Amino acid sequence: MNRMPYDDPSAPAELVADCRAADGALSVQEQATIDRALTREAPSIRFEDFPSGLPKRDVDMLAAARHLARSLNL
C-alpha cells in the first residue's frame, strides 16, 4: 500500500503553478509586508529579555467567569 503522507491528490507541478498564481496575485504592498515579516528577527524566548517588576493586572473574577461561560456557550 503506497499512501501519501498528506491528503493532497494534486501533482507537484500543479501545486507549483498554484503557488506562482497566488504570488502573482499579491499587490506590491502585500508582498513588501510579507518580505518584512520573513526577514524580521524572531522574538526572544530568554527569561532575561522579558521586563520584570511590572504590576499585575487586577482580575475581576466575576467578569472572567462570565467571559469563560460566554466562550463555552453556557
NUNUKE-594498 format. One record per residue: residue in three letters; x, y, z of N, C-alpha, C in turn; chain; residue number from 1. Coordinates in nm, 3 decimals, always signed. Atoms other than C-alpha are relative to their C-alpha. Example, Ala and Ser with C-alpha at 12.3 -4.5 7.8 and 13.67 -1.06 7.14 Angstrom:
2
+-----+---------+---------+---------+---------+---------+---------+---------+---------+---------+-------+-----+
! res !      nu !      nv !      nw !     cau !     cav !     caw !      cu !      cv !      cw ! chain !   n !
+-----+---------+---------+---------+---------+---------+---------+---------+---------+---------+-------+-----+
! ALA !  +0.089 !  -0.119 !  +0.000 !  +1.230 !  -0.450 !  +0.780 !  +0.090 !  +0.120 !  +0.000 !     A !   1 !
! SER !  -0.082 !  -0.119 !  -0.006 !  +1.367 !  -0.106 !  +0.714 !  -0.077 !  +0.109 !  +0.073 !     A !   2 !
+-----+---------+---------+---------+---------+---------+---------+---------+---------+---------+-------+-----+
//
This chain:
74
+-----+---------+---------+---------+---------+---------+---------+---------+---------+---------+-------+-----+
! res !      nu !      nv !      nw !     cau !     cav !     caw !      cu !      cv !      cw ! chain !   n !
+-----+---------+---------+---------+---------+---------+---------+---------+---------+---------+-------+-----+
! MET !  +0.085 !  -0.117 !  +0.000 !  +0.000 !  +0.000 !  +0.000 !  +0.090 !  +0.124 !  +0.000 !     A !   1 !
! ASN !  -0.080 !  -0.121 !  +0.013 !  +0.152 !  +0.330 !  -0.111 !  -0.089 !  +0.120 !  +0.034 !     A !   2 !
! ARG !  +0.082 !  -0.113 !  -0.044 !  -0.007 !  +0.614 !  +0.089 !  +0.084 !  +0.126 !  +0.007 !     A !   3 !
! MET !  -0.067 !  -0.129 !  -0.008 !  +0.082 !  +0.980 !  +0.065 !  -0.003 !  +0.047 !  +0.145 !     A !   4 !
! PRO !  -0.002 !  -0.048 !  -0.138 !  +0.183 !  +1.148 !  +0.395 !  -0.099 !  +0.113 !  +0.025 !     A !   5 !
! TYR !  +0.098 !  -0.106 !  -0.014 !  -0.080 !  +1.414 !  +0.330 !  -0.111 !  -0.026 !  -0.099 !     A !   6 !
! ASP !  +0.117 !  +0.022 !  +0.085 !  -0.420 !  +1.426 !  +0.168 !  -0.008 !  +0.108 !  -0.107 !     A !   7 !
! ASP !  +0.001 !  -0.097 !  +0.109 !  -0.346 !  +1.621 !  -0.149 !  +0.029 !  -0.073 !  -0.130 !     A !   8 !
! PRO !  -0.018 !  +0.077 !  +0.122 !  -0.403 !  +1.443 !  -0.479 !  +0.062 !  +0.080 !  -0.116 !     A !   9 !
! SER !  -0.056 !  -0.082 !  +0.108 !  -0.259 !  +1.733 !  -0.683 !  +0.143 !  -0.039 !  -0.030 !     A !  10 !
! ALA !  -0.137 !  +0.028 !  +0.043 !  +0.055 !  +1.680 !  -0.883 !  +0.091 !  +0.115 !  +0.045 !     A !  11 !
! PRO !  -0.092 !  -0.107 !  -0.041 !  +0.367 !  +1.875 !  -0.774 !  +0.002 !  +0.118 !  -0.097 !     A !  12 !
! ALA !  +0.000 !  -0.110 !  +0.098 !  +0.362 !  +2.077 !  -1.098 !  -0.122 !  +0.089 !  +0.018 !     A !  13 !
! GLU !  +0.121 !  -0.078 !  -0.022 !  +0.005 !  +2.183 !  -1.027 !  +0.011 !  +0.084 !  +0.127 !     A !  14 !
! LEU !  -0.020 !  -0.074 !  -0.124 !  +0.097 !  +2.285 !  -0.672 !  +0.092 !  +0.120 !  -0.022 !     A !  15 !
! VAL !  -0.093 !  -0.110 !  +0.030 !  +0.388 !  +2.495 !  -0.802 !  -0.073 !  +0.109 !  -0.078 !     A !  16 !
! ALA !  +0.077 !  -0.099 !  +0.078 !  +0.156 !  +2.662 !  -1.055 !  -0.095 !  +0.078 !  +0.088 !     A !  17 !
! ASP !  +0.090 !  -0.069 !  -0.094 !  -0.093 !  +2.740 !  -0.777 !  +0.075 !  +0.102 !  +0.084 !     A !  18 !
! CYS !  -0.080 !  -0.092 !  -0.080 !  +0.181 !  +2.897 !  -0.565 !  +0.041 !  +0.122 !  -0.080 !     A !  19 !
! ARG !  -0.040 !  -0.113 !  +0.085 !  +0.303 !  +3.109 !  -0.854 !  -0.119 !  +0.092 !  -0.029 !     A !  20 !
! ALA !  +0.119 !  -0.080 !  +0.026 !  -0.052 !  +3.224 !  -0.929 !  -0.037 !  +0.082 !  +0.124 !     A !  21 !
! ALA !  +0.031 !  -0.073 !  -0.124 !  -0.111 !  +3.318 !  -0.564 !  +0.101 !  +0.111 !  +0.022 !     A !  22 !
! ASP !  -0.105 !  -0.101 !  -0.015 !  +0.223 !  +3.503 !  -0.554 !  -0.022 !  +0.115 !  -0.097 !     A !  23 !
! GLY !  +0.026 !  -0.104 !  +0.101 !  +0.134 !  +3.690 !  -0.873 !  -0.120 !  +0.086 !  +0.033 !     A !  24 !
! ALA !  +0.122 !  -0.074 !  -0.035 !  -0.200 !  +3.797 !  -0.726 !  +0.023 !  +0.100 !  +0.114 !     A !  25 !
! LEU !  -0.028 !  -0.092 !  -0.109 !  -0.034 !  +3.978 !  -0.434 !  +0.038 !  +0.138 !  -0.054 !     A !  26 !
! SER !  -0.040 !  -0.136 !  +0.039 !  -0.003 !  +4.353 !  -0.458 !  +0.144 !  +0.024 !  +0.047 !     A !  27 !
! VAL !  -0.137 !  -0.034 !  -0.039 !  +0.338 !  +4.516 !  -0.423 !  +0.006 !  +0.028 !  +0.150 !     A !  28 !
! GLN !  +0.003 !  -0.032 !  -0.143 !  +0.241 !  +4.643 !  -0.077 !  -0.013 !  -0.128 !  +0.084 !     A !  29 !
! GLU !  +0.015 !  +0.127 !  -0.073 !  +0.126 !  +4.297 !  +0.036 !  +0.130 !  -0.080 !  -0.003 !     A !  30 !
! GLN !  -0.125 !  +0.074 !  +0.012 !  +0.446 !  +4.141 !  -0.095 !  +0.109 !  +0.062 !  +0.088 !     A !  31 !
! ALA !  -0.098 !  -0.068 !  -0.086 !  +0.655 !  +4.404 !  +0.087 !  -0.025 !  -0.033 !  +0.146 !     A !  32 !
! THR !  +0.035 !  +0.036 !  -0.137 !  +0.469 !  +4.328 !  +0.411 !  +0.046 !  -0.142 !  +0.031 !     A !  33 !
! ILE !  -0.042 !  +0.139 !  -0.019 !  +0.536 !  +3.956 !  +0.369 !  +0.152 !  -0.008 !  +0.006 !     A !  34 !
! ASP !  -0.147 !  +0.001 !  +0.001 !  +0.903 !  +4.018 !  +0.286 !  +0.057 !  +0.051 !  +0.132 !     A !  35 !
! ARG !  -0.047 !  -0.053 !  -0.128 !  +0.946 !  +4.230 !  +0.601 !  -0.023 !  -0.101 !  +0.112 !     A !  36 !
! ALA !  +0.030 !  +0.099 !  -0.104 !  +0.779 !  +3.963 !  +0.815 !  +0.096 !  -0.118 !  -0.008 !     A !  37 !
! LEU !  -0.089 !  +0.114 !  +0.016 !  +1.002 !  +3.692 !  +0.671 !  +0.143 !  +0.030 !  +0.041 !     A !  38 !
! THR !  -0.139 !  -0.035 !  -0.031 !  +1.324 !  +3.883 !  +0.736 !  +0.015 !  +0.056 !  +0.142 !     A !  39 !
! ARG !  -0.005 !  -0.052 !  -0.136 !  +1.232 !  +4.008 !  +1.085 !  +0.060 !  -0.105 !  +0.094 !     A !  40 !
! GLU !  -0.059 !  +0.091 !  -0.097 !  +1.427 !  +3.858 !  +1.372 !  -0.109 !  -0.055 !  +0.092 !     A !  41 !
! ALA !  +0.097 !  +0.063 !  -0.089 !  +1.233 !  +3.614 !  +1.587 !  +0.010 !  +0.062 !  +0.140 !     A !  42 !
! PRO !  -0.005 !  -0.054 !  -0.135 !  +1.135 !  +3.740 !  +1.932 !  +0.076 !  -0.093 !  +0.094 !     A !  43 !
! SER !  -0.078 !  +0.077 !  -0.096 !  +1.347 !  +3.628 !  +2.222 !  -0.091 !  -0.082 !  +0.090 !     A !  44 !
! ILE !  +0.072 !  +0.081 !  -0.097 !  +1.233 !  +3.348 !  +2.448 !  +0.079 !  -0.012 !  +0.130 !     A !  45 !
! ARG !  -0.084 !  +0.003 !  -0.120 !  +1.501 !  +3.411 !  +2.707 !  -0.068 !  +0.076 !  +0.113 !     A !  46 !
! PHE !  +0.063 !  -0.061 !  -0.118 !  +1.375 !  +3.493 !  +3.057 !  +0.055 !  +0.139 !  +0.026 !     A !  47 !
! GLU !  -0.065 !  -0.128 !  -0.030 !  +1.626 !  +3.778 !  +3.095 !  -0.050 !  +0.113 !  -0.090 !     A !  48 !
! ASP !  +0.043 !  -0.102 !  +0.095 !  +1.479 !  +3.960 !  +2.794 !  -0.141 !  +0.052 !  +0.026 !     A !  49 !
! PHE !  +0.135 !  -0.046 !  -0.031 !  +1.134 !  +3.999 !  +2.946 !  +0.006 !  +0.101 !  +0.113 !     A !  50 !
! PRO !  -0.003 !  -0.100 !  -0.106 !  +1.057 !  +4.303 !  +3.160 !  -0.044 !  -0.060 !  +0.133 !     A !  51 !
! SER !  +0.038 !  +0.047 !  -0.132 !  +1.038 !  +4.240 !  +3.529 !  -0.049 !  +0.119 !  +0.083 !     A !  52 !
! GLY !  +0.047 !  -0.106 !  -0.087 !  +0.874 !  +4.437 !  +3.803 !  -0.124 !  +0.069 !  -0.051 !     A !  53 !
! LEU !  +0.123 !  -0.062 !  +0.049 !  +0.562 !  +4.515 !  +3.600 !  -0.115 !  -0.040 !  +0.092 !     A !  54 !
! PRO !  +0.112 !  +0.035 !  -0.088 !  +0.248 !  +4.534 !  +3.811 !  -0.096 !  -0.095 !  -0.072 !     A !  55 !
! LYS !  +0.098 !  +0.092 !  +0.058 !  -0.003 !  +4.254 !  +3.756 !  -0.135 !  +0.068 !  -0.007 !     A !  56 !
! ARG !  +0.133 !  -0.057 !  +0.014 !  -0.346 !  +4.343 !  +3.634 !  -0.093 !  -0.059 !  +0.105 !     A !  57 !
! ASP !  +0.104 !  +0.050 !  -0.088 !  -0.638 !  +4.314 !  +3.871 !  -0.101 !  -0.076 !  -0.085 !     A !  58 !
! VAL !  +0.095 !  +0.082 !  +0.074 !  -0.868 !  +4.036 !  +3.754 !  -0.130 !  -0.004 !  +0.077 !     A !  59 !
! ASP !  +0.133 !  +0.008 !  -0.059 !  -1.238 !  +4.067 !  +3.824 !  -0.050 !  -0.142 !  -0.024 !     A !  60 !
! MET !  +0.035 !  +0.141 !  +0.013 !  -1.332 !  +3.703 !  +3.893 !  -0.138 !  -0.020 !  -0.062 !     A !  61 !
! LEU !  +0.134 !  +0.014 !  +0.057 !  -1.699 !  +3.755 !  +3.808 !  +0.003 !  +0.027 !  -0.150 !     A !  62 !
! ALA !  -0.011 !  -0.030 !  +0.142 !  -1.612 !  +3.915 !  +3.474 !  +0.073 !  -0.111 !  -0.074 !     A !  63 !
! ALA !  -0.074 !  +0.111 !  +0.062 !  -1.363 !  +3.636 !  +3.400 !  -0.089 !  -0.122 !  -0.015 !     A !  64 !
! ALA !  +0.091 !  +0.114 !  +0.007 !  -1.622 !  +3.369 !  +3.481 !  -0.107 !  +0.022 !  -0.106 !     A !  65 !
! ARG !  +0.099 !  -0.034 !  +0.102 !  -1.879 !  +3.548 !  +3.265 !  +0.058 !  -0.017 !  -0.140 !     A !  66 !
! HIS !  -0.068 !  +0.011 !  +0.129 !  -1.631 !  +3.568 !  +2.976 !  +0.020 !  -0.147 !  -0.038 !     A !  67 !
! LEU !  -0.022 !  +0.142 !  +0.024 !  -1.546 !  +3.199 !  +3.010 !  -0.132 !  -0.070 !  -0.032 !     A !  68 !
! ALA !  +0.131 !  +0.062 !  +0.026 !  -1.914 !  +3.097 !  +3.026 !  -0.051 !  +0.037 !  -0.138 !     A !  69 !
! ARG !  +0.042 !  -0.041 !  +0.134 !  -1.990 !  +3.303 !  +2.713 !  +0.079 !  -0.072 !  -0.107 !     A !  70 !
! SER !  -0.084 !  +0.070 !  +0.097 !  -1.696 !  +3.144 !  +2.532 !  -0.039 !  -0.145 !  -0.015 !     A !  71 !
! LEU !  +0.042 !  +0.141 !  +0.003 !  -1.823 !  +2.799 !  +2.623 !  -0.149 !  -0.016 !  -0.032 !     A !  72 !
! ASN !  +0.145 !  -0.001 !  +0.031 !  -2.183 !  +2.895 !  +2.529 !  -0.081 !  -0.062 !  +0.112 !     A !  73 !
! LEU !  +0.074 !  +0.053 !  -0.116 !  -2.309 !  +2.817 !  +2.881 !  -0.111 !  +0.093 !  +0.040 !     A !  74 !
+-----+---------+---------+---------+---------+---------+---------+---------+---------+---------+-------+-----+
//
